[in-house]
Amino acid sequence: MRRRSSRRLAGCIVIELAAAAGLAAAHLEYRAGTAGSESAKALALEDRGGHVAVVAQAEFAIRRTLADLLAAHVMKTYGLERGAILLLGAPGAPPAAPGQPQDLFAVISAALGQLNPARVLYDGAAIAVTTPEGRCLAEISAAARLEFADCSAGRPVGGPIRSAFQMAEPARGLRQRSAPAPSYPVAAIALGHRVTILGLGGSPPPGLRGKGLLIAPFSNDNISPPGDPQVRAAIQSVLARVGRGYSN
């Protein structure tokens, strides 16, 4: 019976270890950073191509004017696209107190300043972000709330980050000429082809669903959009731009 040489066995072991390392590295397609304070939290993700997305959550209401100002500041400072900045407000909470908007920007800046290799997992309901060793960094729950503990198990997510943003302008109807035209922010952040976060100002319209679709209400505004065809068209548009289908 022929015996395999120790050199050949060592070579096989090296190949197997390299293959295992390559498989693990395939799941580390992102870098992540988190930061938090008493009134705000932030998660920043970056893919291999350098595309970045930020999900930030406040313990106060996010109104459209505040969201626009904060997003513009982040865009100017870090070169992000508008669709890549998702600002989650607290439903029913009072407006921001003095100093809290600056606090929200500070945690976003801190999260962007400490990006390290990370794994992203999705279990069909929640998105979990962990260190390569499996320590929980952050989770975006099925209710689209950002938490920093108790990550759910799931399958690894890979692929580029794609984002899109659009203002939906429903039919104006009868209103005074001096009244501003209503408009509602619609945003989408896709992680590969498995999961997409859909951010809507206020509560989502009824019947909105989709496999791998995580709906984040009260994003970038706190006024719910009406069941208007223009709003549905904006949702369909941003999802299509990040490579996702749409069901209603």
C-alpha positions as CSV (number, residue, x, y, z in Angstrom):
1,M,0.0,0.0,0.0
2,R,1.5,3.3,-1.0
3,R,2.0,5.9,1.7
4,R,1.5,9.6,1.0
5,S,4.6,11.5,1.8
6,S,4.6,14.0,4.6
7,R,5.5,16.8,2.1
8,R,2.4,16.0,0.1
9,L,0.2,15.8,3.2
10,A,1.5,19.2,4.3
11,G,0.8,20.6,0.8
12,C,-2.8,19.3,1.0
13,I,-3.3,20.8,4.4
14,V,-2.0,24.2,3.2
15,I,-4.4,24.1,0.2
16,E,-7.3,23.2,2.4
17,L,-6.5,26.0,4.9
18,A,-6.2,28.5,2.0
19,A,-9.5,27.4,0.6
20,A,-11.1,27.8,4.0
21,A,-9.6,31.2,4.5
22,G,-10.8,32.2,1.0
23,L,-14.3,31.1,1.9
24,A,-14.3,33.1,5.1
25,A,-12.9,36.1,3.3
26,A,-15.8,36.0,0.8
27,H,-18.1,36.6,3.6
28,L,-16.1,39.7,4.8
29,E,-17.2,41.9,2.0
30,Y,-17.9,44.9,4.2
31,R,-16.4,47.2,6.8
32,A,-18.6,48.6,9.6
33,G,-18.5,51.2,12.2
34,T,-20.9,52.0,15.0
35,A,-21.3,54.9,17.5
36,G,-23.9,55.9,20.0
37,S,-25.0,58.5,22.6
38,E,-28.0,59.0,24.8
39,S,-30.0,60.4,22.0
40,A,-28.7,58.8,18.8
41,K,-27.0,55.8,17.3
42,A,-25.4,55.2,13.9
43,L,-24.2,52.3,11.8
44,A,-21.9,52.9,8.8
45,L,-21.2,50.2,6.2
46,E,-18.7,50.2,3.4
47,D,-18.4,47.6,0.6
48,R,-15.3,46.5,-1.2
49,G,-15.8,49.1,-3.9
50,G,-15.8,51.9,-1.4
51,H,-19.6,52.5,-1.5
52,V,-20.8,53.7,1.9
53,A,-24.3,53.7,3.6
54,V,-25.3,55.1,6.9
55,V,-28.3,54.2,9.0
56,A,-28.7,56.6,12.0
57,Q,-31.4,56.5,14.6
58,A,-32.6,59.3,16.9
59,E,-34.6,59.3,20.0
60,F,-36.5,62.3,18.8
61,A,-38.7,63.0,15.8
62,I,-36.9,63.5,12.5
63,R,-38.7,66.2,10.5
64,R,-38.0,66.7,6.8
65,T,-36.2,70.1,7.3
66,L,-33.9,68.6,9.9
67,A,-33.2,65.5,7.7
68,D,-32.4,67.7,4.8
69,L,-29.9,69.8,6.8
70,L,-28.2,66.9,8.4
71,A,-28.0,64.9,5.2
72,A,-26.5,67.9,3.3
73,H,-23.9,68.2,6.0
74,V,-22.9,64.6,5.8
75,M,-22.9,64.7,2.0
76,K,-20.6,67.7,2.0
77,T,-18.3,66.4,4.7
78,Y,-18.0,62.7,3.6
79,G,-19.0,62.7,-0.1
80,L,-21.9,60.4,0.4
81,E,-24.9,60.2,-1.9
82,R,-28.3,61.3,-0.4
83,G,-29.9,57.9,-0.8
84,A,-27.1,56.4,1.3
85,I,-28.1,58.4,4.4
86,L,-31.1,57.0,6.2
87,L,-32.2,59.0,9.3
88,L,-34.7,57.1,11.5
89,G,-36.8,59.2,13.8
90,A,-38.7,58.0,16.9
91,P,-42.5,57.7,16.2
92,G,-44.5,60.0,18.5
93,A,-41.4,61.6,20.0
94,P,-41.0,65.3,20.4
95,P,-38.8,67.3,18.0
96,A,-35.1,67.6,18.6
97,A,-34.0,69.5,21.6
98,P,-31.1,72.0,21.3
99,G,-27.9,70.2,20.7
100,Q,-29.5,66.9,19.7
101,P,-29.1,67.4,15.9
102,Q,-25.4,68.1,16.5
103,D,-25.2,64.9,18.6
104,L,-26.8,62.9,15.7
105,F,-24.2,64.2,13.3
106,A,-21.4,63.4,15.8
107,V,-22.4,59.8,16.1
108,I,-22.6,59.5,12.3
109,S,-19.1,61.0,12.0
110,A,-17.8,58.6,14.7
111,A,-19.2,55.6,13.0
112,L,-17.7,56.6,9.6
113,G,-14.4,57.2,11.3
114,Q,-13.9,53.6,12.7
115,L,-14.7,51.3,9.8
116,N,-13.3,47.8,10.4
117,P,-13.9,44.4,8.7
118,A,-17.3,43.0,9.4
119,R,-19.8,40.3,8.5
120,V,-23.4,41.1,7.4
121,L,-26.1,38.5,8.0
122,Y,-29.7,38.3,7.1
123,D,-32.3,35.9,8.5
124,G,-35.3,37.0,6.4
125,A,-36.4,39.6,8.9
126,A,-33.4,41.4,10.5
127,I,-30.0,42.5,9.3
128,A,-27.1,41.7,11.7
129,V,-23.6,43.1,11.6
130,T,-20.9,41.3,13.5
131,T,-17.1,41.3,13.8
132,P,-15.3,38.5,11.8
133,E,-15.2,36.5,15.1
134,G,-19.0,36.8,15.5
135,R,-19.3,39.5,18.1
136,C,-22.5,41.6,17.6
137,L,-21.9,45.1,16.5
138,A,-25.4,46.2,15.4
139,E,-28.7,44.9,14.2
140,I,-31.5,46.5,12.1
141,S,-34.5,44.7,13.4
142,A,-37.6,43.6,11.5
143,A,-39.2,46.8,12.8
144,A,-36.3,48.8,11.4
145,R,-34.9,49.8,14.7
146,L,-31.2,50.0,15.2
147,E,-29.8,48.1,18.2
148,F,-26.3,47.3,19.4
149,A,-26.8,44.0,21.1
150,D,-28.3,40.5,20.6
151,C,-27.7,40.1,16.9
152,S,-29.9,37.5,15.1
153,A,-28.3,34.5,13.3
154,G,-28.6,34.5,9.5
155,R,-27.0,33.7,6.2
156,P,-24.0,35.9,5.1
157,V,-24.8,38.8,2.8
158,G,-22.4,39.9,0.1
159,G,-22.4,42.2,-2.8
160,P,-22.2,46.0,-3.5
161,I,-24.1,48.6,-1.7
162,R,-26.5,50.5,-3.9
163,S,-28.7,53.4,-2.9
164,A,-31.4,55.7,-4.4
165,F,-33.4,58.6,-3.2
166,Q,-36.4,60.4,-4.6
167,M,-39.0,63.0,-3.5
168,A,-42.5,61.9,-4.2
169,E,-44.9,64.7,-5.0
170,P,-48.5,63.5,-4.7
171,A,-51.4,65.1,-6.6
172,R,-51.9,68.6,-5.2
173,G,-55.6,68.7,-5.3
174,L,-57.4,71.8,-4.1
175,R,-55.2,74.0,-1.9
176,Q,-54.2,77.6,-1.5
177,R,-51.6,78.9,-3.9
178,S,-49.4,80.0,-1.0
179,A,-49.4,76.6,0.6
180,P,-46.2,74.5,-0.1
181,A,-46.6,71.5,-2.3
182,P,-46.5,68.3,-0.3
183,S,-43.6,66.0,-0.9
184,Y,-42.3,62.8,0.8
185,P,-38.9,61.2,0.9
186,V,-38.4,57.7,-0.5
187,A,-35.0,56.0,-0.1
188,A,-33.6,52.5,-0.7
189,I,-30.3,50.9,0.4
190,A,-29.6,47.5,-1.1
191,L,-26.9,45.1,0.2
192,G,-26.2,42.8,-2.7
193,H,-29.3,41.1,-4.0
194,R,-30.6,39.6,-0.8
195,V,-31.9,42.5,1.3
196,T,-33.0,46.1,0.7
197,I,-33.9,48.7,3.3
198,L,-36.8,50.9,2.1
199,G,-37.0,54.2,4.0
200,L,-40.3,56.1,4.0
201,G,-41.4,59.2,5.8
202,G,-44.0,58.2,8.3
203,S,-45.9,54.9,8.2
204,P,-45.7,52.9,4.9
205,P,-48.7,52.6,2.6
206,P,-50.8,49.4,3.1
207,G,-49.9,46.3,1.1
208,L,-46.3,47.1,0.6
209,R,-44.2,43.8,0.7
210,G,-41.4,42.0,-1.0
211,K,-39.0,39.2,-0.3
212,G,-35.8,40.6,1.3
213,L,-37.5,44.0,1.8
214,L,-37.1,45.6,5.2
215,I,-39.3,48.6,5.5
216,A,-38.1,51.5,7.7
217,P,-40.9,53.9,8.5
218,F,-40.4,57.4,9.8
219,S,-37.2,57.7,7.8
220,N,-36.1,61.3,6.8
221,D,-39.5,62.6,7.8
222,N,-42.4,62.0,10.3
223,I,-45.4,62.6,8.1
224,S,-46.9,59.5,6.4
225,P,-47.4,59.6,2.7
226,P,-50.9,59.2,1.3
227,G,-52.0,56.3,-0.8
228,D,-51.2,58.2,-3.9
229,P,-50.1,56.8,-7.3
230,Q,-47.1,59.2,-7.3
231,V,-45.9,57.8,-4.0
232,R,-46.2,54.2,-5.3
233,A,-44.4,55.3,-8.5
234,A,-41.5,56.8,-6.4
235,I,-41.2,53.6,-4.4
236,Q,-41.1,51.5,-7.5
237,S,-38.5,53.8,-9.0
238,V,-36.0,53.7,-6.1
239,L,-36.3,50.0,-5.8
240,A,-35.7,49.5,-9.5
241,R,-32.6,51.8,-9.3
242,V,-31.1,49.5,-6.7
243,G,-32.0,46.4,-8.6
244,R,-35.1,45.3,-6.7
245,G,-38.6,44.4,-7.8
246,Y,-41.8,45.8,-6.3
247,S,-45.1,44.2,-5.2
248,N,-48.3,45.9,-4.0
